[in-house]
């Protein structure tokens, strides 16, 4: 096919204050091609595309469309040159229907054009006429979308389709997709790729922003790699492979293997039985969740975002009290001495009556009633009173703080990173102290230990910070996350729940986190890993639990499954998966 | 007497209706203009200046039509300017909307008595016959005084009818017109509107100016129709009630007709109530209580009742990251 130059960016620079987003970028886009824009988070992919779509105005540089120099100072200018963008955070009005969202911003000329195309008389603003055109367009490109459906009733993939339809409705020839697959299941991503191929056949050019290498290799014709705001490479996809692309992205070779050791698990750590939970609005967010978590195991949790992942972790951590069912914690105390860490003398006496302890070097249950408090204190300090078995306790009715002290740690990285777990305006030491502020004497806090911890985290995780008294929000996103995850891991947890720990991290840091998690696993920690990237879950975790609308739709061994199977479980109903399971 | 209460309530409701209808337009664009009480005062001030100006240039020979038009034009001009000022701060200078609005309220409420007292007393004394009369009654007295029906429906000034017509027109505009759809988009999700090629700033400026101009008419109505006097001490209080009426009607101006009547009825009946001053005060706080109740109920049943524009009170700057 004859390729003509559609868009050319020459020397584009854009900075926000002192932050340079793009510097002297040159980029070409041809007709009928799919160009991947690859780069790590913060490498300036989205800023560059926002310049092309009229959201940002470049500080320097020129844009040529079809050989002519153009000035794009607003999104409507971009539409004038047939450039449209589907943003990562959809720009839709939730309370409107699909067709209302499509027609917003269209003017008289657009309506006249629609009327002409439909062979009808121009009647001004007319939703029905527009809906007809939209349906026709959906048929042409293979979309499924009801024009009269409200956006608030749509699932994520429908919203994305709507964004694409919105762009096509305006006669867009150059479509920019910003991380389109981040929110999709593998099946939905396949559908999207199909649609993209249809559009390419129709002569449209597509730029897809992504940081997933396999997608780049699957869908695109050409790859442009951005690193620190500059284009560092431009390569035909057929000449590329994962190693080459990573090297272009990061600047040096990165070991892309996650070393999953097969360790025999160290027994049940957490037993969730028939757990249901409601959120603050009273909607049921978890339904009859039953599973077990073992020590020395990484259990992955997969699911479309908002399927109950967050709620499950919060419920275990004791942050949600609207629950039914049991959460049983097996405290690994077998043959371990009792401590005063979360038991007082009265409780120890109580447990001794139930014959839970023996003395060091003996096998008979110890009778503590004949000892005085002072003697018992002495014995505990000398680690003479030993548990027979793991301590089993229902933690459902315990306070979050008690659950934490038992060694069940939650590190949740929310979308805005700072929302939970860290306080942006406080410095590193203070943020470390959020976990230990209760220790200290007479209302004064103890600052030495958190300082050491902060030093340790900064050193081990290579956190880039001027010093320890820098407020956390001034660090870059990746470094903030290292602080958060590092703090939780450093507290030597027995159960570690991490949600999206690598969200927004560059490849290097991501693999650092995976290594840390694996190290914890070797130490016997039971780990729950909630992730978005199924490839990572499959490589890192031992088992994967799939959530669908707050229910478990399947628990699979990572070794024996694949992305497709997980993807199906993410969307299909439970009954159906059981049938297929029986059929196999 | 009951008829009198109803008639007075309908008259009085025009203040709330204009105030809330204007503010609804403003809020639909995403601007939470807490300056409405001040804008109502500025509208009143504008109408006084307009009336003063007209009497001065006409030399006392006034024509009823112009007696209505001049105060209206000046009222709309001044109130619109106040709206433009708000937009300038909120959009162009990217200031906090709440602070800007409150400043505007303080400014307007202070400016009105100052201007009112500095107008020449001889001219203002002639307001009653030359301005108030043509504004406060549309139909001749002999026509409407004949029976209760005509009294109930035809005894008002032009602005009562105008207010109701305007409320219905705004409701239709918001729901059916293309520009109404665009305006709602700007208020719901300015980023989406911008990405779709709508000029967010222009919409916000225009909606706030038009909305403020309409709110300002409430001041004109109070000065030259309802009270007919230069005493405007309680005007900004009505402005606050108009503001809460917007929430009470869930941003529907057609509901504002009934809502403003209800607010007005509670206020007027407290005047007629044969009770202690304390009892009167107690009745007149009912509208505030009702608004709080509606807020609580609406947050419980938010899906069914409809919500505030999602972008309300949020400044929009395209290059924000």
Interface residues (C-beta under 8 A of the other chain):
Chain A: X16 X53 X55 X56 X57 X74 X75 X76 X79 X85 X87 X91 X92 X93 X94 X95 X96 X100 X101 X103 X104 X105 X106 X124 X125 X166
Chain B: X177 X178 X181 X182 X184 X185 X188 X189 X191 X192 X193 X194 X195 X196 X197 X198 X199 X306 X307 X310 X318 X319 X321
